[in-house]
């Protein structure tokens, strides 16, 4: 049985009109299978999970899904086991510096069945002004998170990716 994070990733991919939008999922390192392997000497840490391209825009995305009410944030390299990793924050921040790039998180709060797009710049604003070690739905909304339209189809969700892209483009 797939973990819920992988199910969320599959639902997002299935929601994309592949005839119009280029989508690519970065490969996971061997350490990410089976919950990670700390005995590996080297492992690749991706800057984000995937990206979409719809001319003229590039959308690097980190997808997070959680049954709880918040996502923990890694603040230092020494902290381990956080939902949002330091290298992901840095990778999305770097990608956001390019013209026509919209980098951010897709945050899926399963308990309330809400999914938000949160631009990395807005996430960084939140992260820089707070001592909180996590971000919850209220914080996401306060910092401009966009509610992504979604419909439950029997068991799986379908996300309106076109509407999400339209909303992201309107904000910038």
ZAZAVO-116911 format. One record per atom (N, C-alpha, C): x, y, z; residue in three letters. Coordinates in steps of 0.02 Angstrom, whole numbers, padded with zeros to 5 digits, always signed. Example, Ala and Ser with C-alpha at 12.3 -4.5 7.8 and 13.67 -1.06 7.14 Angstrom:
+00660-00284+00390ALA
+00615-00225+00390ALA
+00660-00165+00390ALA
+00642-00112+00354SER
+00684-00053+00357SER
+00645+00002+00394SER
% end
This chain:
+00042-00059+00000UNK
+00000+00000+00000UNK
+00044+00063+00000UNK
+00028+00110-00043UNK
+00067+00171-00048UNK
+00054+00216+00012UNK
+00107+00253+00031UNK
+00095+00302+00084UNK
+00055+00360+00056UNK
+00023+00397+00100UNK
-00023+00450+00079UNK
+00011+00506+00041UNK
+00075+00518+00055UNK
+00113+00569+00017UNK
+00120+00549-00056UNK
+00134+00485-00068UNK
+00140+00460-00138UNK
+00072+00461-00172UNK
+00019+00446-00136UNK
-00048+00449-00164UNK
-00063+00521-00186UNK
-00047+00569-00143UNK
-00057+00640-00159UNK
-00018+00658-00223UNK
+00045+00638-00227UNK
+00085+00651-00287UNK
+00052+00621-00349UNK
+00027+00560-00343UNK
-00006+00527-00400UNK
-00070+00564-00420UNK
-00107+00589-00370UNK
-00168+00627-00385UNK
-00153+00692-00421UNK
-00100+00726-00400UNK
-00080+00788-00434UNK
-00061+00772-00506UNK
-00019+00723-00516UNK
+00003+00704-00584UNK
-00057+00687-00628UNK
-00104+00649-00601UNK
-00163+00628-00640UNK
-00209+00688-00655UNK
-00202+00742-00618UNK
-00244+00801-00628UNK
-00217+00848-00682UNK
-00157+00836-00705UNK
-00124+00881-00753UNK
-00142+00861-00824UNK
-00160+00910-00864UNK
-00173+00899-00936UNK
-00105+00895-00970UNK
-00081+00834-00980UNK
-00014+00823-01007UNK
-00007+00845-01080UNK
-00062+00858-01113UNK
-00058+00883-01182UNK
-00038+00957-01183UNK
-00050+00992-01128UNK
-00037+01064-01124UNK
+00020+01082-01076UNK
+00027+01042-01024UNK
+00074+01058-00970UNK
+00128+01003-00966UNK
+00190+01024-00971UNK
+00245+00976-00961UNK
+00254+00965-00887UNK
+00258+00901-00867UNK
+00266+00883-00797UNK
+00325+00835-00791UNK
+00366+00845-00740UNK
+00421+00799-00728UNK
+00430+00789-00653UNK
+00431+00726-00633UNK
+00442+00707-00563UNK
+00516+00689-00555UNK
+00552+00724-00511UNK
+00622+00708-00499UNK
+00627+00640-00466UNK
+00680+00604-00482UNK
+00690+00537-00454UNK
+00710+00542-00380UNK
+00681+00497-00340UNK
+00700+00493-00270UNK
+00765+00454-00264UNK
+00805+00472-00213UNK
+00866+00434-00200UNK
+00848+00368-00166UNK
+00895+00322-00166UNK
+00883+00256-00133UNK
+00868+00264-00059UNK
+00894+00317-00028UNK
+00883+00327+00044UNK
+00811+00344+00061UNK
+00772+00366+00011UNK
+00704+00386+00026UNK
+00655+00328+00025UNK
+00678+00270+00004UNK
+00634+00212+00004UNK
+00637+00177+00071UNK
+00581+00157+00097UNK
+00579+00123+00161UNK
+00594+00168+00219UNK
+00580+00233+00212UNK
+00587+00278+00268UNK
+00656+00307+00277UNK
+00700+00296+00229UNK
+00767+00325+00234UNK
+00817+00276+00263UNK
+00880+00287+00247UNK
+00932+00244+00271UNK
+00991+00288+00291UNK
+00999+00298+00356UNK
+01051+00342+00381UNK
+01121+00312+00373UNK
+01126+00246+00357UNK
+01191+00215+00350UNK
+01222+00229+00281UNK
+01183+00256+00235UNK
+01211+00274+00169UNK
+01259+00332+00178UNK
+01316+00326+00146UNK
+01366+00378+00153UNK
+01346+00441+00114UNK
+01319+00432+00055UNK
+01298+00488+00014UNK
+01227+00476-00010UNK
+01188+00527-00012UNK
+01122+00521-00043UNK
+01104+00587-00074UNK
+01067+00584-00129UNK
+01046+00644-00164UNK
+00986+00673-00127UNK
+00987+00737-00117UNK
+00930+00772-00087UNK
+00903+00820-00139UNK
+00846+00803-00167UNK
+00816+00845-00218UNK
+00795+00912-00189UNK
+00800+00964-00231UNK
+00778+01031-00211UNK
+00702+01036-00205UNK
+00666+00994-00242UNK
+00593+00992-00241UNK
+00571+00927-00274UNK
+00506+00912-00269UNK
+00480+00848-00294UNK
+00474+00845-00370UNK
+00448+00899-00399UNK
+00431+00897-00470UNK
+00427+00968-00497UNK
+00416+00972-00562UNK
+00403+01037-00591UNK
+00355+01031-00649UNK
+00322+01086-00663UNK
+00277+01092-00720UNK
+00302+01150-00762UNK
+00288+01146-00826UNK
+00304+01201-00870UNK
+00243+01214-00915UNK
+00218+01275-00912UNK
+00166+01297-00956UNK
+00188+01366-00980UNK
+00205+01370-01043UNK
+00236+01430-01071UNK
+00198+01492-01052UNK
+00233+01542-01027UNK
+00305+01550-01019UNK
+00330+01534-00949UNK
+00292+01497-00909UNK
+00308+01490-00838UNK
+00334+01422-00818UNK
+00380+01424-00770UNK
+00411+01365-00740UNK
+00385+01361-00668UNK
+00361+01302-00647UNK
+00331+01292-00581UNK
+00367+01236-00543UNK
+00422+01250-00508UNK
+00452+01200-00463UNK
+00406+01191-00402UNK
+00392+01128-00385UNK
+00344+01114-00332UNK
+00371+01063-00282UNK
+00358+01076-00219UNK
+00369+01027-00167UNK
+00300+01009-00141UNK
+00282+00945-00144UNK
+00215+00922-00124UNK
+00219+00892-00054UNK
+00175+00916-00011UNK
+00173+00891+00058UNK
+00101+00873+00075UNK
+00092+00815+00107UNK
+00026+00794+00129UNK
+00032+00771+00201UNK
-00017+00790+00242UNK
-00013+00777+00313UNK
-00083+00767+00341UNK
-00091+00717+00384UNK
-00155+00705+00417UNK
-00164+00753+00475UNK
-00109+00780+00500UNK
-00111+00826+00557UNK
-00133+00895+00536UNK
-00122+00942+00582UNK
-00144+01011+00571UNK
-00088+01058+00551UNK
-00026+01032+00546UNK
+00030+01076+00528UNK
+00087+01034+00498UNK
+00134+01071+00467UNK
+00194+01040+00439UNK
+00254+01067+00477UNK
+00295+01023+00504UNK
+00355+01044+00540UNK
+00407+01070+00491UNK
+00448+01118+00514UNK
+00497+01152+00472UNK
+00567+01141+00500UNK
+00613+01119+00458UNK
+00682+01112+00478UNK
+00714+01182+00477UNK
+00740+01204+00534UNK
+00770+01270+00539UNK
+00846+01268+00534UNK
+00877+01211+00554UNK
+00950+01204+00551UNK
+00966+01136+00522UNK
+01028+01129+00497UNK
+01050+01065+00468UNK
+01049+01009+00519UNK
+01058+01026+00582UNK
+01061+00975+00635UNK
+00993+00943+00649UNK
+00939+00980+00636UNK
+00872+00953+00649UNK
+00856+00898+00598UNK
+00826+00845+00621UNK
+00809+00789+00577UNK
+00734+00774+00583UNK
+00708+00740+00533UNK
+00640+00715+00535UNK
+00585+00767+00527UNK
+00600+00824+00497UNK
+00550+00876+00487UNK
+00514+00865+00420UNK
+00453+00890+00415UNK
+00414+00883+00353UNK
+00444+00925+00297UNK
+00458+00988+00311UNK
+00486+01034+00262UNK
+00560+01041+00277UNK
+00600+01017+00230UNK
+00673+01014+00239UNK
+00707+01080+00217UNK
+00763+01094+00249UNK
+00802+01153+00234UNK
+00824+01155+00161UNK
+00846+01098+00134UNK
+00868+01097+00064UNK
+00810+01111+00016UNK
+00749+01093+00035UNK
+00690+01108-00007UNK
+00676+01183-00006UNK
+00681+01213+00052UNK
+00671+01285+00058UNK
+00723+01322+00016UNK
+00785+01301+00022UNK
+00840+01333-00016UNK
+00832+01322-00091UNK
+00814+01261-00111UNK
+00806+01245-00182UNK
+00749+01284-00214UNK
+00693+01287-00181UNK
+00636+01325-00207UNK
+00652+01400-00209UNK
+00687+01424-00157UNK
+00706+01495-00155UNK
+00752+01512-00214UNK
+00800+01468-00227UNK
+00846+01480-00283UNK
+00808+01481-00349UNK
+00764+01433-00360UNK
+00725+01429-00422UNK
+00680+01490-00432UNK
+00657+01519-00377UNK
+00611+01576-00381UNK
+00645+01640-00406UNK
+00710+01641-00408UNK
+00747+01700-00428UNK
+00748+01711-00504UNK
+00724+01662-00541UNK
+00725+01667-00614UNK
+00659+01696-00639UNK
+00663+01735-00694UNK
+00602+01764-00722UNK
+00551+01710-00740UNK
+00488+01725-00730UNK
+00433+01681-00748UNK
+00433+01614-00711UNK
+00467+01612-00653UNK
+00468+01552-00611UNK
+00423+01563-00551UNK
+00380+01515-00538UNK
+00335+01516-00480UNK
+00351+01454-00439UNK
+00391+01463-00387UNK
+00412+01407-00345UNK
+00371+01406-00281UNK
+00353+01346-00260UNK
+00317+01344-00197UNK
+00297+01274-00175UNK
+00259+01274-00122UNK
+00234+01212-00092UNK
+00161+01201-00110UNK
+00143+01138-00122UNK
+00073+01117-00122UNK
+00064+01081-00056UNK
+00026+01111-00011UNK
+00016+01085+00056UNK
-00054+01056+00063UNK
-00057+00990+00073UNK
-00119+00953+00076UNK
-00134+00936+00149UNK
-00185+00969+00177UNK
-00208+00955+00245UNK
-00265+00904+00240UNK
-00249+00840+00245UNK
-00298+00787+00233UNK
-00356+00789+00283UNK
-00342+00808+00346UNK
-00395+00805+00397UNK
-00453+00852+00381UNK
-00439+00907+00346UNK
-00492+00955+00329UNK
-00505+00956+00253UNK
-00469+00914+00217UNK
-00477+00907+00144UNK
-00467+00974+00108UNK
-00413+01010+00127UNK
-00394+01072+00094UNK
-00323+01066+00069UNK
-00311+01093+00010UNK
-00245+01094-00020UNK
-00230+01166-00041UNK
-00170+01190-00024UNK
-00151+01259-00038UNK
-00087+01261-00078UNK
-00083+01311-00122UNK
-00020+01331-00153UNK
+00007+01387-00109UNK
+00071+01381-00088UNK
+00104+01434-00051UNK
+00170+01450-00084UNK
+00174+01510-00112UNK
+00235+01533-00146UNK
+00293+01532-00096UNK
+00352+01512-00120UNK
+00410+01508-00075UNK
+00428+01576-00045UNK
+00416+01629-00081UNK
+00432+01695-00053UNK
+00388+01710+00008UNK
+00325+01693+00002UNK
+00278+01703+00058UNK
+00295+01656+00116UNK
+00314+01594+00099UNK
+00335+01547+00151UNK
+00396+01575+00188UNK
+00444+01602+00151UNK
+00504+01630+00182UNK
+00488+01690+00226UNK
+00439+01732+00205UNK
+00417+01787+00248UNK
+00393+01760+00314UNK
+00350+01709+00311UNK
+00325+01678+00373UNK
+00383+01651+00415UNK
+00426+01612+00382UNK
+00480+01578+00417UNK
+00530+01627+00449UNK
+00538+01685+00418UNK
+00587+01734+00443UNK
+00561+01777+00501UNK
+00494+01781+00509UNK
+00467+01824+00562UNK
+00439+01784+00621UNK
+00444+01719+00619UNK
+00415+01679+00673UNK
+00467+01634+00706UNK
+00454+01618+00768UNK
+00494+01568+00803UNK
+00460+01500+00801UNK
+00401+01497+00769UNK
+00364+01435+00765UNK
+00404+01383+00726UNK
+00397+01321+00745UNK
+00434+01268+00713UNK
+00391+01229+00663UNK
+00331+01257+00649UNK
+00287+01225+00601UNK
+00241+01278+00570UNK
+00209+01259+00516UNK
+00161+01303+00483UNK
+00094+01267+00480UNK
+00041+01301+00501UNK
-00026+01270+00501UNK
-00070+01304+00447UNK
-00131+01281+00441UNK
-00176+01306+00389UNK
-00190+01381+00398UNK
-00199+01403+00459UNK
-00211+01474+00473UNK
-00152+01516+00449UNK
-00091+01493+00463UNK
-00031+01529+00440UNK
-00027+01532+00364UNK
-00043+01476+00332UNK
-00041+01472+00259UNK
-00089+01524+00229UNK
-00149+01527+00257UNK
-00199+01575+00233UNK
-00175+01647+00245UNK
-00150+01659+00305UNK
-00126+01727+00323UNK
-00070+01750+00276UNK
-00029+01704+00253UNK
+00028+01722+00209UNK
+00013+01711+00135UNK
-00051+01713+00118UNK
-00070+01715+00047UNK
-00075+01648+00013UNK
-00082+01594+00051UNK
-00092+01529+00019UNK
-00155+01528-00022UNK
-00152+01498-00081UNK
-00209+01494-00126UNK
-00242+01426-00119UNK
-00306+01424-00104UNK
-00343+01361-00098UNK
-00351+01331-00168UNK
-00325+01272-00178UNK
-00329+01238-00243UNK
-00395+01201-00248UNK
-00434+01216-00300UNK
-00498+01180-00308UNK
-00485+01104-00316UNK
-00525+01065-00281UNK
-00518+00992-00284UNK
-00586+00959-00277UNK
-00592+00900-00308UNK
-00654+00861-00304UNK
-00637+00790-00287UNK
-00675+00761-00241UNK
-00667+00691-00224UNK
-00705+00650-00275UNK
-00669+00604-00308UNK
-00700+00560-00357UNK
-00695+00489-00329UNK
-00746+00467-00295UNK
-00749+00402-00261UNK
-00696+00399-00206UNK
-00634+00382-00223UNK
-00581+00373-00173UNK
-00527+00426-00181UNK
-00510+00443-00242UNK
-00455+00489-00257UNK
-00481+00559-00272UNK
-00436+00608-00263UNK
-00452+00677-00278UNK
-00428+00696-00348UNK
-00464+00743-00379UNK
-00443+00774-00441UNK
-00435+00848-00425UNK
-00377+00876-00443UNK
-00361+00945-00428UNK
-00366+00986-00493UNK
-00391+01046-00487UNK
-00398+01091-00545UNK
-00332+01128-00553UNK
-00286+01096-00587UNK
-00218+01124-00595UNK
-00221+01186-00640UNK
-00263+01185-00691UNK
-00269+01245-00734UNK
-00292+01305-00693UNK
-00341+01296-00650UNK
-00365+01351-00608UNK
-00310+01373-00560UNK
-00272+01325-00532UNK
-00218+01342-00487UNK
-00166+01386-00523UNK
-00146+01367-00583UNK
-00097+01406-00622UNK
-00125+01476-00635UNK
-00188+01480-00654UNK
-00220+01545-00666UNK
-00217+01589-00604UNK
-00232+01560-00545UNK
-00231+01599-00483UNK
-00160+01621-00466UNK
-00110+01577-00475UNK
-00041+01594-00461UNK
-00018+01652-00504UNK
-00034+01649-00568UNK
-00014+01701-00615UNK
-00046+01768-00597UNK
-00107+01767-00572UNK
-00142+01829-00554UNK
-00110+01863-00494UNK
-00082+01825-00448UNK
-00054+01852-00387UNK
+00013+01887-00399UNK
+00054+01860-00443UNK
+00122+01887-00452UNK
+00123+01953-00486UNK
% end
